[in-house]
Amino acid sequence: GKLRPLSYNPLGKVLLAECEDDQIRLVIRHNNAARHESLEMTPEAELFAQITAIRDQGYALDSGFSWPDAMIAALAIHPIADLPPLSVAVGGLQQDFERCGNDIVKQLFAAMAPWRRK
């Protein structure tokens, strides 16, 4: 039930990673300008560094996004050709991700393989 701007959450960041840099810049600036006062502004350079990491590894990993001590792994999928991507995530306790996060991410990739962009 929470609403977060694209550039402020891992599900949105994996979608932004598939966009051109100019489009990302516009979204980031809009999100920063329109964000709720409870969200701390994230510098554009920091967000671009996160987007670059997502592009390199193919997924986003984020802790404390919605709940303290929680972590999620998110990636973009393409369930229908020629339509915009969707994002999916798996979440759990941060301690579980610290212990077996690589396996969790591998299972997420395996489960979503049919819908990943080739």
QUICOR-V117433 format. One line per field, one symbol per residue. phi: phi as a letter, one per 40 degrees, with the letter a starting at -180 (. if undefined). Layout:
phi = ???
This chain:
phi = .cbbcdcbacccccccccccdcccdccdcccccbccdccccbddcccccccccccccgabbabgcbbcgbabbbacbbcbdgbdcbbbabbacdcccccadcccccccccccdcbccc
